[in-house]
């Protein structure tokens, strides 16, 4: 297994060295673009996607499975995504990405994460049912069964060192997978009424972790957001940007829920009902951004103690313009707690992380450097201990 990962890492390094020879710095800044985009520029038929995050970390006082590991340094690719997307017409979008995540990661390090290895990250199409508007879009494919802000936001512009571990438990609970991505179909859209806006997403999914010959029940999700002040999105997209770069003054309040009946947990155990629901908040004021969420999880099965869980986080940062870049101090605390039968959900106990550090956005989230300190503990945590880490992020 080590040799396989080492070969994968060598391939990735070769690809990166090739890609990084492209003239990134020569790309025109937004202020340099004089003419309005043409129709073909506004809707590119094919746009390559290459993005990665490299972590250099130092793990301290790490404990795993009751064993204290020696302090150690580690260098790894936390994320490596490549694929393509585009808009063949003004009413149709598509995206397809592969992932090579957590390559080269030391298994005894205190860093946490969701998926590792190589595979398909997402593959989806979006069609506007009412062309020229953002009222109703149809989504279909392999994408996020998102009910929370954290799940609906990509990792590239979050202020913390990584997306919260607490929301990972929520995604695992609703879909059986830590990334929350499954095959599904849904609708979404947005409408602005002056300084008031509304946005929604709803879908139905087929979580493979819970399917069986005995039952064919589906997962249903819904999410709605109300904004006051400047809109969070000027054009509807399923995923949220995560950072407004000091250009928004407004508040967004969201609520989401998911439900599924009769899902398989093992060859002999099925749950009767599984629900998750909660709310989230985003505040933007000049360079400040504060976001948080709180979600409740509940699952029942005949003859077993119910499972009840909660997850929440609160994160704040302030972007300070520096020359043509942005420096952002940030602090985040996330917490998860699960009680009940471990046969209904594996994460019983608590999982908490305090993260504080600073991010330096050289070209917004296309080039980002980060320096953070993480303090992790909890009986349900995959790893505990402190992590001092630096991150280089490139989106080409």
Secondary structure, 3 states (H helix, E strand, C coil): CHHHHHHHHHHHHHHHHHHCCCCCCCCCCHHHCCCCCCHHHHCCCCEEEEEEEEEEEEEEEEEECCEECCCEEEEEEEEEEEEEEEEEECCEEEEEEEEEECECCCCCCCCCCCCCEEEEEEEEEEEECCCCCCCCEEEEEEEECCCCCCCCECCCCCCCCCCCHHHHHHHHHHHCCCCCEEEEEEEEEEEEECCEEEEEEEEEECCCCCCCCCCCCCEEEEEEEEEEECCCCCCCCCCECCCCCCCCCEEEEEEEEEEEEEEECCCCCEEEEEEEEEEEEEEEECCEEEEEEEEEEEEECCCCCCEEEEEEEEEEEEEEEECCEEEEEEEEEEEEEEECCCCCCCCCEEEEEEEEEEEEECCCCCEEEEEEEEEEECCCCCCEEEEEEEEEEEEC
